[in-house]
Amino acid sequence: QPYPYATVDELLAAPGPIICLDQLQDPRNLGAVARVVDAVGAAGIALPKRGSPDVTGAVCKTSAGAVEHILVCQVDNVAGFLHDARGQGRWAYGAESSGGGDYRAAGMGADSIIVIGAEGEGLRPRVKSMCDRLVHIPMAGHVDSLNLSVSAALLLFETTEKPQPSI
């Protein structure tokens, strides 16, 4: 049976952060991100109808079944989706490999939208312009990027409430 995609209204009304994938190419990355979204307790995933993989059996397998427990929404236009989300009080944080502020100091909260661009390509200019703030993950090693799902995990877990240290 076809995957039951959520509507934009359903996704924006759901509690928790949203991950928005701009021009994602690899279906396995979609499955891995879905697994992270479920682990964090995020609202779900927004991705463009055109130019992104559909939720298939391979995506479901990679997600370890997580796509059955989260909302996935196909949007006509990522920039338009971010505009609509802003109208509902959500802030969009665009992930950049260089530039922007350190993600740990960005103040991302539970109603954030984390926008991650395509593997190797990054965010498209119009999508980047619709983000309220650009953030990056500081890298100390010799490689200058992380797998898309690892980046999604770091950024999404940053939106969760931090436990208070006990004295």
N, C-alpha and C positions, 0 to 999 in steps of 0.2 A: 504494500500500500504506500501511497505517497506520504512523505513526511508532513506532519501537521504544523506548518510554520505559524508562528504567532503574528498578530498584527502589530503595527507600530504603536497603536494605542495600548495594547496589552503589555508590550515590552516597557513602554515608558511609565505605565502605571505600577509595574511590579517593583517591590522594594529591593534595594541593593544596587551596586554598581553595574554598569553595562560595558561590555567590551565591543568595540566597533572595529571591524576588520576591513580596511580599505584595499580592495583588489587582491585579497589573499589568493594564492594559486594552488597550493598543495593541500589536497583533501586530508592528508594525515595531520597537517598542522591544525586544520579546523577541528578534527577529533581531539587532538591534544589540548587545544584551547577550551573546548567544551568540558573536558575533564577538569581543568583548572577552575572554570566557571562554577561547576558543581561543587568542587572542593571548598571554594571560597564562600559559597552561598550567594553568589551574584545573581542579578536579575536575569541575565542572558546575553545573547550575542546578536548584534546587528551586522549584516553584510549585504553588499549590493546584489541585486538579482542577476545582473550581467557582469561577467568577468570574475566570478567567484564560484567555488565548487558548491554543488547541492549537497544536502545531507543524504548520504547513501549508506549502504551496508558497510562499506569500508570506513566511512567516517564514524559510524556507530561503533564498529569494532575497535578503532583506535581510541575512541572516547571511553571505552570500557562500559558502554551503555549510558554514559552521562547525558547524551542527547535526548534520552527518554525522560529526563528529569529537569531539564532547563528549557527556557524559551529561546528559540532561534527565529529571527525575523529577517526576511529578505526585504530590503528597502530599494525604492526606485532610484534614489539619489542620496549618497552619503552626506553631502553638504546640506541638502534639504532636511535630512533626518536630524543633523546636528542643530540646525536652525529651529526645528520643531521642539527638540529636547531643551534647548535654551529657554524657549517660551514656557516650558513647564518647570523651570527652576534648576535644571541640571547643568553642570559645568563640564566642558569637554577638555580633556588633557591629551594632547597629541604627543606621541612618542617619537623622538628624534635621536638618531645615533650620535649626532653632535649638535650642539646648540641647545637652547632652552635651559631651564634650571634643573638642579638635582631633584629627582623624583621624590626623595625623602623629605624635602623641604617645601614641596608644592602645596601641601594642605589638602590632598585628595581625600574626599569623604565618601560616605556610603551612597551618596546620590551622584557620584561622578560617572562620566563616560570616558573610558580609556580608548583612544583611537590609535591603532597600530597599522602601519602601511604594509604594502606587499614585500615579500621576501626580496631583498636586494634593491628594491625600488624606493621604499619608504612611502611617505604620504604624498599624495598628489597636491599641487599648489593650492587649488581651491579648497580642498578638505583641510589642509593645514591652516588656511586663513580663517576657517570657521571654528578653530579650536580657541578656547579662552586662554590657554597657557600651553606652552611646549615644555616637555620634560625629557631628560635623558637619564640613562643608567650609567654612572661613572664606571669606567673600565680600567683596571690596573694592569692587566696582562698584555699579551702581544696581539691577540685578536681584537677586532674593534666592534664585534657584534655578538649577540646571543641568538639562539633559536627563537623564533617568534613566540612559541608557547612558553618558553622560559621567561622571556620579557613580559608576557601577559601575566604570568604567575607573580613575578616580583611586583608589578604595578597593581594588580588586583589585590594582593594581600596587603599592600600599603593602604588600601581604602578601608580595611577592617579596623575595628576598635582595638587599640593596643592594651594588653593587660597591664595593670598597675603593679609595679614591683612591691613585694611585701617587705616589711622592715623587720 
